[in-house]
Amino acid sequence: MKTIEERSITAIRILAADAIQKANSGHPGMVIGSAPMGYALWKQMKHNPKCPTWQGRDRFVLSAGHASMLEYALLHLFGYDLTMDDIKNFRQLGSRTPGHPEFRVTAGVEASSGPLGQGIAMAVGMAMAETKLAKHFNRDGFPVVDNYTYAICGDGCMMEGVQAEAVSLAGTLKLSKLIVLYDCNKITIEGDTDATFDENIAARYAACGWQVISVSDGEDINAIDAAIKAAKAETDKPSLIIVRTTIACGTPKAGKASAHGEPLGAENVALMREHYNWELPPFEIPEEVYEHFSEISTELAKEQFEYETMFESYKKAYPELYAEWEAWHDEKAPEEIFDDEDIWAVEAGATRASSGAVLNKIAKYMPNLFGGSADLGPSNKTELKGKPFYGVDERDGSNMHFGIREFAMAAVCNGMMLYGGLHTYCASFLSFVDYLKPALRMSALMRLPVLYVFTHDSIGVGEDGPTHQPIEQVACLRATPNTLVFRPCDARETVAAYMTALKRDLPSVMILSRQNLPLFAETSKEALKGGYILRDAKEGNADVILIATGSEVEPTLAAADILEEKGIKTRVVSMLSTEIFDEQSEEYKESVLPKSIRKRIVVEAGTSFGWHKYVGIDGAFVTMDTFGKSAPAKVLFKEYGFTAENIANTALKLF
């Protein structure tokens, strides 16, 4: 006779197999093998299905997002707002059970996951946020921030580089409330991992400063339960629990690669039922199993009640601190920022310097602004002056040393934003956006307003040469949905970029110059519209429109002067953000770029890709579709045609 716990674990397995079989799509193997692990964790994890977002809960990330049916089965059985009909609609259009877990789609899902390794990195960010908020808000007898962050990962996560970056950072920072459970089944889509992955994971994690605990039998829930308790008892290191499992255990495909990424097949699901003595038809769960999960959930809910009782006393004991808590957990930026005209008081200089000045002004209103650079802080100008750096001995720091870990840096910022209570930013050179782009994409997918600061935005980098001179990166960023990209031409437009970004629930990317730029008399708050007429023709309607961004606005204005002297009536448009401009009314866009003016030129020290929608078939480009060279910036701008004379000559050829 099987125990109720064994029946409950079998329910997870069967439910997952049935849903994947019905969808004829999915990854059953890991779900079946890791079901005991998921059950053991969730029955002692601090959570409440009736209130998925209560502040005191533990955080859980399924880093191996392909095993989504593990999380969906747990959510359903524990009593979250996920019905059996939702389970039946696994991977179907508009369902709450998409192929990989998605934040904001399914109640109880803390993060979108699927790109392997990023879940671990986001969990690191969540654990960092917990330590910072705990240090800032906790008082004796009032642990208002006191939770663990858990992640379940697989062999694929362990192979991805972002995981290694994040693990190194977590060990250095001694994030002892971070616990990762590793489903070690040694199978990937192509077969046994011995062919590609034979490193000693335990030794690697130990070398990175982690406690490592091994569970030799993934079916032993008591051993898994004990391992989790041991991990929680460690107060100086994050913990890795390596659980040896068999993929698709109890099925004819046990231990086989074919169980990883495709349904088991109707015949094999039937044989699985026989193995587990499961007589019920698909999508039927015994009432005693539901009752068992309900009993666990009822006990779990008591922790929320205790937490909220404590929090009520905290509010009375520390009213000022509670007011600060409320402000920190408001996802919107304080309105005072937008009313402060001093933020617009700027001086000429490199836009990276302007960005640093704006960040520091913003920080006065947003004490929960938290971020840093991938070891490029002095170049990116991202340090919040007078504020400490976060670390083992200073958990309430506002600045962060991420080290040379661009990918993990961005994924960690995602995790901190998901945790709540913080506004995060991160920085690097623009040419290195390629290292972190997958995490930026996840910011966009989850609509997380992480601020990305990228400096050294063009061939203006100069002597460092083509490896450090971005060409295609801005176009790639503009092509990313749910992403706002800003390339300001001076300090005033830099302010406009930040003022726009702070009002949005999307990631924003600041593209900033290394070299000094003038402060133009013509720039204004019109930049808040994304694109605007910087200088119009001196008389009458324009014959040609010059559209420019960033450092190329300066030679473009000079080119307009040349054209006007030759009798060519010229309009100059500064395009701070194509995304923001495209959101404006049709009337406004027509006023800036009238359809009647077909002679248009785009000027930007980057690829022409993506600009065609503004230029049309009668326009031209002063752009770069080649890599740069190593030379002083002024030499390069002349070499590649970013001069007033070349811009003007390009325009004259249209007539």
C-alpha positions as CSV (number, residue, x, y, z in Angstrom):
1,M,0.0,0.0,0.0
2,K,1.5,3.3,-1.1
3,T,1.7,6.2,1.4
4,I,-0.2,9.4,0.7
5,E,3.1,11.1,-0.1
6,E,4.0,8.5,-2.7
7,R,0.5,8.8,-4.2
8,S,0.9,12.6,-4.3
9,I,4.3,12.4,-6.1
10,T,2.8,9.9,-8.5
11,A,-0.1,12.4,-9.2
12,I,2.5,15.0,-10.2
13,R,4.1,12.6,-12.6
14,I,0.9,11.3,-14.2
15,L,-0.6,14.7,-14.5
16,A,2.5,16.0,-16.3
17,A,2.6,13.0,-18.6
18,D,-1.0,13.3,-19.5
19,A,-0.8,17.1,-20.2
20,I,2.3,16.7,-22.4
21,Q,0.7,13.8,-24.2
22,K,-2.5,15.7,-24.8
23,A,-0.5,18.7,-26.2
24,N,1.7,16.3,-28.1
25,S,4.5,18.6,-27.1
26,G,6.7,19.1,-24.1
27,H,9.5,17.7,-21.9
28,P,8.2,14.9,-19.6
29,G,11.4,13.2,-18.6
30,M,12.8,15.7,-16.0
31,V,9.3,16.3,-14.6
32,I,8.8,12.6,-13.9
33,G,12.3,12.2,-12.4
34,S,12.3,15.4,-10.3
35,A,8.7,15.1,-8.9
36,P,9.9,13.9,-5.5
37,M,12.3,16.8,-5.3
38,G,9.6,19.3,-6.2
39,Y,7.2,17.8,-3.7
40,A,9.8,17.8,-0.9
41,L,10.7,21.4,-1.5
42,W,7.2,22.8,-1.9
43,K,5.8,21.1,1.2
44,Q,8.4,23.0,3.4
45,M,8.8,26.1,1.3
46,K,7.2,29.2,2.7
47,H,4.3,30.0,0.4
48,N,0.5,30.4,0.4
49,P,-1.5,29.3,-2.7
50,K,-4.4,31.7,-1.7
51,C,-2.1,34.7,-1.7
52,P,0.8,34.0,-4.1
53,T,2.5,37.4,-3.7
54,W,2.6,37.9,0.1
55,Q,5.8,39.7,1.0
56,G,7.2,37.1,3.4
57,R,7.1,34.2,1.0
58,D,10.1,32.2,-0.2
59,R,11.0,32.7,-3.8
60,F,11.1,29.8,-6.3
61,V,12.6,29.8,-9.8
62,L,12.4,26.8,-12.1
63,S,15.6,27.4,-14.0
64,A,15.1,24.3,-16.1
65,G,12.0,25.9,-17.5
66,H,11.4,23.1,-20.1
67,A,10.1,21.1,-17.1
68,S,7.3,23.6,-16.7
69,M,4.7,20.9,-16.1
70,L,6.5,20.2,-12.8
71,E,5.7,23.7,-11.6
72,Y,2.2,23.7,-13.1
73,A,1.4,20.4,-11.5
74,L,2.6,21.7,-8.1
75,L,0.7,24.9,-8.5
76,H,-2.6,23.1,-9.4
77,L,-2.3,20.4,-6.7
78,F,-1.3,22.9,-3.9
79,G,-4.4,25.0,-4.8
80,Y,-3.1,28.0,-6.7
81,D,-5.4,29.6,-9.3
82,L,-4.6,27.0,-11.9
83,T,-7.5,24.7,-12.8
84,M,-7.6,21.3,-14.4
85,D,-8.8,23.0,-17.6
86,D,-5.6,25.1,-17.5
87,I,-3.6,21.9,-17.2
88,K,-5.5,20.4,-20.2
89,N,-4.7,23.5,-22.2
90,F,-0.9,23.1,-21.7
91,R,1.0,24.8,-24.5
92,Q,-2.2,26.0,-26.2
93,L,-2.9,29.5,-27.5
94,G,-3.8,31.9,-24.7
95,S,-3.5,29.3,-21.9
96,R,-2.2,30.0,-18.5
97,T,0.2,27.0,-18.9
98,P,2.6,28.0,-21.7
99,G,5.4,25.9,-22.8
100,H,7.9,27.5,-20.4
101,P,6.9,29.4,-17.2
102,E,6.0,33.0,-17.8
103,F,5.9,35.8,-15.2
104,R,2.5,37.7,-15.2
105,V,0.8,34.8,-17.0
106,T,0.5,32.1,-14.3
107,A,-0.2,32.8,-10.6
108,G,2.7,31.6,-8.5
109,V,5.3,31.8,-11.2
110,E,8.0,34.2,-10.0
111,A,10.0,34.4,-13.2
112,S,9.9,33.6,-16.8
113,S,12.4,30.8,-17.4
114,G,13.5,28.6,-20.2
115,P,16.8,30.0,-21.5
116,L,18.9,27.7,-19.5
117,G,21.1,29.0,-16.7
118,Q,19.3,32.4,-16.5
119,G,17.0,31.1,-13.8
120,I,19.9,30.5,-11.5
121,A,21.2,34.0,-12.1
122,M,17.8,35.5,-11.5
123,A,17.7,33.5,-8.2
124,V,21.0,35.1,-7.3
125,G,19.5,38.5,-7.8
126,M,16.5,37.6,-5.7
127,A,18.8,36.5,-2.9
128,M,20.8,39.7,-3.2
129,A,17.7,41.8,-2.9
130,E,16.6,39.8,0.2
131,T,19.9,40.7,1.9
132,K,19.8,44.3,1.0
133,L,16.1,44.9,2.0
134,A,16.6,42.8,5.2
135,K,19.5,45.0,6.3
136,H,17.6,48.2,5.5
137,F,14.2,47.3,7.0
138,N,14.6,44.6,9.7
139,R,14.7,45.6,13.3
140,D,15.1,43.5,16.5
141,G,12.0,41.3,16.7
142,F,10.7,42.4,13.3
143,P,12.2,40.3,10.5
144,V,10.0,41.8,7.8
145,V,12.4,40.5,5.2
146,D,13.4,36.9,5.9
147,N,13.0,34.4,3.2
148,Y,15.0,31.8,1.2
149,T,15.3,31.7,-2.6
150,Y,15.2,28.3,-4.3
151,A,15.9,27.2,-7.8
152,I,15.6,23.9,-9.5
153,C,18.0,23.3,-12.4
154,G,19.1,20.5,-14.7
155,D,22.3,19.5,-16.5
156,G,21.6,22.0,-19.2
157,C,21.7,24.9,-16.7
158,M,25.0,23.6,-15.4
159,M,26.6,23.8,-18.8
160,E,25.6,27.4,-19.6
161,G,28.1,30.1,-19.0
162,V,25.7,32.5,-17.3
163,Q,25.2,30.0,-14.5
164,A,29.0,29.9,-13.9
165,E,29.2,33.7,-13.7
166,A,26.3,33.9,-11.3
167,V,27.5,31.1,-9.1
168,S,30.9,32.7,-8.8
169,L,29.2,36.0,-7.7
170,A,26.9,34.3,-5.3
171,G,29.7,32.5,-3.6
172,T,31.8,35.7,-3.3
173,L,28.9,37.5,-1.8
174,K,28.1,34.6,0.6
175,L,24.4,34.5,-0.2
176,S,23.5,31.9,2.4
177,K,19.7,32.0,1.8
178,L,20.2,30.9,-1.8
179,I,19.5,27.2,-2.3
180,V,19.8,25.5,-5.7
181,L,18.6,21.9,-6.3
182,Y,20.2,20.2,-9.2
183,D,18.3,17.5,-10.9
184,C,21.3,15.4,-12.1
185,N,19.9,12.9,-14.5
186,K,22.9,13.1,-16.9
187,I,20.7,13.2,-20.0
188,T,20.2,16.0,-22.6
189,I,18.4,16.1,-25.9
190,E,21.4,14.6,-27.8
191,G,22.1,11.8,-25.3
192,D,24.2,11.0,-22.2
193,T,26.1,13.9,-20.8
194,D,29.3,11.9,-20.6
195,A,29.9,13.0,-24.2
196,T,30.0,16.7,-23.4
197,F,30.0,17.2,-19.7
198,D,32.1,15.2,-17.3
199,E,33.3,18.0,-14.9
200,N,33.1,17.7,-11.2
201,I,30.2,20.0,-10.4
202,A,30.5,19.5,-6.6
203,A,34.1,20.5,-6.7
204,R,33.4,23.5,-8.9
205,Y,30.7,24.9,-6.7
206,A,32.8,24.2,-3.6
207,A,35.6,26.1,-5.2
208,C,33.2,29.0,-5.7
209,G,32.4,29.1,-2.0
210,W,29.2,27.0,-1.9
211,Q,28.1,24.3,0.5
212,V,27.5,21.2,-1.5
213,I,25.1,18.4,-0.4
214,S,24.6,15.2,-2.4
215,V,21.5,13.0,-2.4
216,S,22.2,9.7,-4.1
217,D,18.6,8.6,-4.6
218,G,16.2,11.1,-6.1
219,E,13.3,8.9,-5.0
220,D,14.2,9.4,-1.3
221,I,12.1,12.4,-0.2
222,N,13.3,12.1,3.4
223,A,16.9,12.5,2.2
224,I,15.9,15.5,0.0
225,D,14.0,17.0,2.9
226,A,17.0,16.6,5.2
227,A,19.3,18.1,2.6
228,I,17.1,21.2,2.3
229,K,17.1,21.6,6.1
230,A,20.9,21.3,6.1
231,A,21.1,23.9,3.4
232,K,18.9,26.3,5.4
233,A,21.1,25.7,8.5
234,E,24.2,27.0,6.6
235,T,24.6,30.7,7.4
236,D,27.8,31.6,5.5
237,K,27.4,30.0,2.1
238,P,24.9,29.4,-0.6
239,S,24.0,25.8,-1.0
240,L,23.9,23.4,-3.9
241,I,21.9,20.1,-3.4
242,I,22.9,17.6,-6.1
243,V,20.0,15.1,-6.4
244,R,20.8,12.0,-8.6
245,T,17.7,11.2,-10.5
246,T,16.6,9.0,-13.4
247,I,15.0,10.8,-16.3
248,A,11.4,9.5,-16.9
249,C,11.8,6.9,-14.1
250,G,9.1,4.3,-14.0
251,T,8.4,4.5,-17.8
252,P,9.8,2.5,-20.7
253,K,11.9,5.5,-21.6
254,A,13.6,5.7,-18.2
255,G,17.2,6.9,-18.7
256,K,16.8,7.6,-22.4
257,A,17.4,10.9,-24.3
258,S,14.1,10.5,-26.1
259,A,12.3,11.2,-22.8
260,H,13.8,14.7,-22.6
261,G,12.1,16.7,-25.2
262,E,9.1,14.8,-26.6
263,P,5.9,13.1,-25.3
264,L,6.2,9.6,-24.0
265,G,3.6,8.3,-26.4
266,A,0.2,6.9,-25.5
267,E,1.5,3.3,-25.1
268,N,4.3,4.4,-22.8
269,V,1.9,6.5,-20.7
270,A,-0.3,3.5,-20.3
271,L,2.7,1.4,-19.2
272,M,3.7,4.2,-16.8
273,R,0.2,3.9,-15.2
274,E,0.7,0.2,-14.7
275,H,4.1,0.8,-13.1
276,Y,2.7,3.3,-10.6
277,N,-0.5,1.4,-10.1
278,W,-2.5,4.4,-11.3
279,E,-5.9,3.3,-12.4
280,L,-7.6,6.7,-13.0
281,P,-8.1,8.1,-16.5
282,P,-6.2,11.2,-17.7
283,F,-6.7,14.4,-15.6
284,E,-8.4,12.7,-12.7
285,I,-6.8,13.0,-9.3
286,P,-7.9,11.1,-6.2
287,E,-9.7,13.2,-3.7
288,E,-7.4,12.0,-0.9
289,V,-4.4,13.5,-2.9
290,Y,-6.2,16.9,-3.2
291,E,-7.0,16.7,0.5
292,H,-3.4,16.0,1.3
293,F,-2.1,19.0,-0.6
294,S,-4.9,21.1,0.9
295,E,-3.8,20.1,4.4
296,I,-0.2,21.2,3.6
297,S,-1.5,24.5,2.2
298,T,-3.6,25.2,5.2
299,E,-0.5,24.8,7.4
300,L,1.5,27.0,5.0
301,A,-1.1,29.7,5.2
302,K,-0.5,30.0,9.0
303,E,3.0,31.4,8.2
304,Q,1.5,34.3,6.3
305,F,-0.9,35.0,9.1
306,E,2.0,35.1,11.6
307,Y,4.0,37.3,9.3
308,E,1.2,39.8,8.8
309,T,0.5,39.9,12.5
310,M,4.1,40.8,13.1
311,F,4.1,43.3,10.3
312,E,1.1,45.2,11.8
313,S,3.2,45.6,15.0
314,Y,6.1,46.7,12.9
315,K,4.0,49.4,11.2
316,K,3.1,50.8,14.6
317,A,6.6,50.6,16.1
318,Y,8.3,52.1,13.1
319,P,5.9,54.3,11.2
320,E,8.6,56.3,9.3
321,L,10.3,53.1,8.3
322,Y,7.0,51.6,7.2
323,A,6.3,54.7,5.0
324,E,9.7,54.2,3.4
325,W,8.8,50.5,2.9
326,E,5.7,51.6,1.0
327,A,7.6,54.0,-1.1
328,W,10.3,51.4,-2.0
329,H,7.6,48.9,-3.0
330,D,5.9,51.4,-5.3
331,E,6.8,50.3,-8.8
332,K,6.4,53.9,-10.0
333,A,9.1,56.5,-9.7
334,P,8.3,59.4,-7.2
335,E,6.4,62.2,-8.9
336,E,8.8,64.7,-7.2
337,I,11.5,63.7,-9.8
338,F,9.4,65.0,-12.6
339,D,8.6,68.2,-10.9
340,D,12.3,69.1,-10.1
341,E,13.5,71.5,-12.7
342,D,17.0,71.2,-11.3
343,I,17.4,67.8,-12.9
344,W,17.2,69.7,-16.3
345,A,20.1,72.0,-15.2
346,V,22.9,70.5,-17.3
347,E,26.2,71.3,-18.8
348,A,28.0,70.3,-22.0
349,G,30.0,67.1,-22.0
350,A,30.0,63.5,-22.9
351,T,26.6,62.0,-22.5
352,R,28.1,59.3,-20.3
353,A,29.0,62.0,-17.9
354,S,25.5,63.6,-18.2
355,S,24.0,60.2,-17.5
356,G,26.1,59.8,-14.3
357,A,24.9,63.2,-13.2
358,V,21.3,62.4,-13.8
359,L,21.6,59.0,-12.0
360,N,22.9,60.8,-9.0
361,K,20.1,63.3,-9.0
362,I,17.5,60.6,-9.4
363,A,19.1,58.7,-6.5
364,K,18.2,61.5,-4.1
365,Y,14.5,60.7,-4.8
366,M,14.9,57.0,-5.2
367,P,17.0,55.6,-2.3
368,N,16.2,52.1,-3.5
369,L,18.1,52.7,-6.8
370,F,20.6,49.9,-6.9
371,G,23.1,49.0,-9.6
372,G,26.5,49.1,-11.0
373,S,28.8,48.1,-13.9
374,A,30.6,45.1,-15.2
375,D,33.9,46.4,-13.9
376,L,33.6,49.6,-15.9
377,G,32.1,52.0,-13.4
378,P,34.7,54.8,-13.9
379,S,34.2,54.7,-17.6
380,N,30.4,54.2,-17.5
381,K,30.0,57.0,-14.9
382,T,27.5,54.9,-12.9
383,E,28.7,55.2,-9.4
384,L,26.2,56.8,-7.0
385,K,28.4,59.3,-5.2
386,G,28.6,59.1,-1.4
387,K,26.8,55.8,-1.2
388,P,28.4,52.6,-0.1
389,F,29.1,49.5,-2.3
390,Y,27.0,46.4,-1.6
391,G,29.0,43.4,-0.3
392,V,29.4,40.9,2.5
393,D,30.1,43.5,5.0
394,E,27.7,46.1,3.7
395,R,24.4,44.7,2.7
396,D,22.7,48.0,2.4
397,G,25.0,49.4,-0.3
398,S,23.5,51.2,-3.3
399,N,26.4,50.6,-5.6
400,M,27.4,47.1,-6.9
401,H,30.6,45.6,-8.2
402,F,29.3,43.0,-10.7
403,G,32.8,42.0,-11.9
404,I,33.4,41.2,-15.5
405,R,30.2,39.2,-15.8
406,E,27.9,41.1,-18.2
407,F,25.4,38.3,-18.8
408,A,25.0,37.4,-15.1
409,M,24.9,41.1,-14.2
410,A,21.8,41.7,-16.4
411,A,20.1,38.5,-15.2
412,V,20.8,39.3,-11.6
413,C,19.2,42.7,-12.1
414,N,16.1,40.9,-13.5
415,G,16.0,38.8,-10.4
416,M,16.3,41.9,-8.1
417,M,13.4,43.6,-10.0
418,L,11.3,40.4,-9.7
419,Y,11.9,40.3,-6.0
420,G,10.5,43.8,-5.5
421,G,11.4,46.8,-3.5
422,L,14.3,47.9,-5.7
423,H,14.9,49.8,-9.0
424,T,18.0,48.4,-10.7
425,Y,20.4,49.4,-13.4
426,C,23.5,47.9,-14.9
427,A,26.2,49.2,-17.3
428,S,28.9,48.2,-19.8
429,F,30.3,49.3,-23.1
430,L,27.8,49.1,-25.9
431,S,29.9,46.7,-27.9
432,F,29.6,44.2,-25.1
433,V,25.8,44.2,-25.1
434,D,26.1,41.0,-27.1
435,Y,27.3,39.3,-23.9
436,L,24.2,40.2,-22.0
437,K,21.5,40.4,-24.7
438,P,19.7,37.2,-23.7
439,A,19.1,38.6,-20.3
440,L,18.0,42.0,-21.7
441,R,15.6,40.1,-23.8
442,M,14.1,38.5,-20.7
443,S,13.8,42.0,-19.1
444,A,11.7,42.9,-22.2
445,L,9.6,39.7,-22.2
446,M,8.8,40.2,-18.5
447,R,8.4,43.9,-18.8
448,L,10.9,44.7,-16.1
449,P,12.0,48.3,-16.1
450,V,15.7,47.6,-15.7
451,L,17.9,50.6,-16.8
452,Y,20.7,49.6,-19.1
453,V,23.5,52.1,-19.4
454,F,25.8,51.5,-22.4
455,T,28.6,53.9,-23.1
456,H,31.3,54.2,-25.8
457,D,28.6,54.1,-28.4
458,S,30.3,54.2,-31.8
459,I,33.6,54.6,-33.6
460,G,34.0,57.5,-31.2
461,V,35.7,54.9,-29.0
462,G,38.7,55.5,-31.2
463,E,42.0,53.7,-30.8
464,D,40.5,50.6,-29.1
465,G,39.5,49.6,-32.6
466,P,36.7,47.5,-34.2
467,T,36.4,45.0,-31.3
468,H,35.2,47.9,-29.1
469,Q,33.4,49.9,-31.8
470,P,29.7,49.0,-31.9
471,I,28.1,48.9,-35.4
472,E,25.0,46.7,-35.3
473,Q,24.2,46.7,-31.6
474,V,21.8,49.6,-31.6
475,A,19.8,48.2,-34.4
476,C,19.6,44.9,-32.6
477,L,18.3,46.6,-29.5
478,R,15.8,48.6,-31.5
479,A,14.5,45.4,-33.0
480,T,13.8,43.9,-29.6
481,P,10.1,44.2,-28.6
482,N,9.2,45.9,-25.3
483,T,12.5,47.8,-25.2
484,L,13.1,51.5,-25.2
485,V,16.3,52.7,-26.8
486,F,17.7,56.2,-26.3
487,R,20.7,57.8,-28.0
488,P,20.8,61.4,-26.8
489,C,22.8,64.1,-28.6
490,D,23.6,66.2,-25.6
491,A,23.1,66.5,-21.8
492,R,19.5,67.8,-22.1
493,E,18.4,64.9,-24.2
494,T,20.0,62.6,-21.7
495,V,17.7,64.0,-19.0
496,A,14.8,63.5,-21.3
497,A,15.8,59.9,-21.9
498,Y,15.8,59.2,-18.1
499,M,12.6,61.1,-17.5
500,T,10.9,59.0,-20.1
501,A,12.3,55.7,-18.9
502,L,11.3,56.3,-15.3
503,K,7.6,56.5,-16.3
504,R,7.6,53.2,-18.2
505,D,7.3,49.6,-17.2
506,L,9.8,48.4,-19.8
507,P,13.5,48.1,-19.9
508,S,15.3,51.2,-21.1
509,V,18.6,51.4,-22.9
510,M,20.8,54.5,-22.7
511,I,23.3,54.7,-25.6
512,L,26.0,57.2,-24.5
513,S,29.1,58.8,-25.9
514,R,32.6,58.6,-24.7
515,Q,33.6,61.9,-26.3
516,N,32.5,65.3,-25.3
517,L,29.5,66.8,-27.0
518,P,28.2,70.4,-27.1
519,L,25.0,71.5,-25.4
520,F,22.8,72.6,-28.2
521,A,20.5,75.7,-27.8
522,E,17.9,73.9,-29.8
523,T,17.4,70.8,-27.6
524,S,14.4,70.9,-25.3
525,K,11.7,68.9,-23.5
526,E,10.3,68.2,-26.9
527,A,12.8,65.3,-26.8
528,L,10.3,63.6,-24.5
529,K,8.4,62.8,-27.7
530,G,11.2,60.7,-28.9
531,G,11.8,62.6,-32.2
532,Y,11.3,66.3,-32.8
533,I,12.3,69.2,-35.1
534,L,15.6,70.4,-33.7
535,R,16.0,73.1,-36.4
536,D,13.7,73.9,-39.2
537,A,14.3,75.5,-42.6
538,K,14.9,79.2,-42.3
539,E,12.1,80.0,-44.7
540,G,9.1,78.1,-46.0
541,N,8.7,74.3,-46.2
542,A,11.8,72.1,-46.1
543,D,13.2,70.5,-49.2
544,V,15.1,67.9,-47.3
545,I,15.0,66.4,-43.8
546,L,18.1,65.3,-42.0
547,I,17.5,62.8,-39.2
548,A,20.3,62.3,-36.8
549,T,21.0,60.8,-33.4
550,G,23.7,61.1,-30.7
551,S,27.1,62.6,-31.6
552,E,26.1,62.8,-35.2
553,V,23.6,65.6,-34.5
554,E,26.5,68.1,-34.4
555,P,27.8,67.6,-38.0
556,T,24.3,67.3,-39.2
557,L,23.4,70.8,-37.9
558,A,26.6,72.0,-39.6
559,A,25.5,70.3,-42.8
560,A,22.1,72.0,-42.7
561,D,23.9,75.3,-42.6
562,I,25.9,74.4,-45.7
563,L,22.7,73.3,-47.5
564,E,20.8,76.5,-46.5
565,E,23.7,78.6,-47.9
566,K,23.2,76.7,-51.2
567,G,19.5,77.4,-51.2
568,I,18.3,74.0,-50.0
569,K,15.8,74.5,-47.3
570,T,16.7,72.0,-44.6
571,R,15.0,70.5,-41.5
572,V,17.0,68.7,-38.9
573,V,15.2,66.1,-36.7
574,S,16.8,64.7,-33.6
575,M,15.6,61.1,-33.1
576,L,16.3,60.4,-29.5
577,S,14.1,57.2,-29.4
578,T,12.4,55.6,-32.4
579,E,10.2,53.7,-30.0
580,I,8.9,56.8,-28.3
581,F,8.5,58.7,-31.5
582,D,6.5,55.8,-33.0
583,E,4.1,56.0,-30.1
584,Q,3.1,59.6,-30.9
585,S,-0.1,60.5,-32.7
586,E,-0.2,60.3,-36.4
587,E,-0.7,64.1,-36.5
588,Y,2.5,64.7,-34.6
589,K,4.6,62.3,-36.6
590,E,3.3,63.9,-39.8
591,S,4.3,67.3,-38.5
592,V,7.8,66.1,-37.9
593,L,8.3,63.9,-40.9
594,P,5.7,65.0,-43.5
595,K,5.0,62.5,-46.2
596,S,5.3,65.2,-48.8
597,I,9.0,65.6,-48.0
598,R,10.5,62.5,-49.6
599,K,14.1,63.6,-49.6
600,R,15.4,62.4,-46.3
601,I,18.8,61.3,-44.9
602,V,19.6,59.4,-41.8
603,V,22.9,60.1,-40.1
604,E,24.1,57.7,-37.4
605,A,27.4,56.1,-36.8
606,G,26.0,52.6,-36.9
607,T,24.3,50.3,-39.4
608,S,21.6,51.6,-41.7
609,F,19.5,48.5,-40.8
610,G,16.1,49.6,-39.4
611,W,16.2,53.2,-40.6
612,H,14.5,52.5,-44.0
613,K,11.0,53.1,-42.5
614,Y,11.9,56.7,-42.0
615,V,13.9,57.3,-45.1
616,G,11.8,55.7,-47.8
617,I,12.8,54.9,-51.4
618,D,13.9,58.4,-52.2
619,G,16.2,58.9,-49.2
620,A,19.8,58.1,-48.4
621,F,22.1,57.1,-45.5
622,V,25.2,58.4,-43.9
623,T,25.7,55.3,-41.8
624,M,28.1,52.4,-41.4
625,D,27.6,48.9,-42.7
626,T,31.2,47.9,-42.1
627,F,33.4,47.4,-39.0
628,G,35.6,50.3,-37.9
629,K,39.3,50.7,-37.5
630,S,41.8,51.6,-34.8
631,A,42.5,55.3,-34.9
632,P,41.7,58.5,-33.1
633,A,38.0,59.3,-33.0
634,K,38.2,62.5,-35.1
635,V,40.1,60.6,-37.8
636,L,37.5,57.9,-37.9
637,F,34.5,60.2,-38.1
638,K,36.1,61.8,-41.2
639,E,37.2,58.5,-42.7
640,Y,33.6,57.1,-42.5
641,G,32.0,60.3,-43.7
642,F,30.5,61.7,-40.6
643,T,31.4,65.3,-41.5
644,A,29.2,68.2,-42.4
645,E,30.6,68.3,-45.9
646,N,29.8,64.6,-46.7
647,I,26.3,64.9,-45.2
648,A,25.6,67.9,-47.2
649,N,27.0,66.3,-50.4
650,T,24.9,63.2,-49.8
651,A,21.8,65.5,-49.6
652,L,22.7,67.4,-52.7
653,K,22.8,64.1,-54.7
654,L,19.1,63.7,-54.0
655,F,18.3,66.8,-56.1
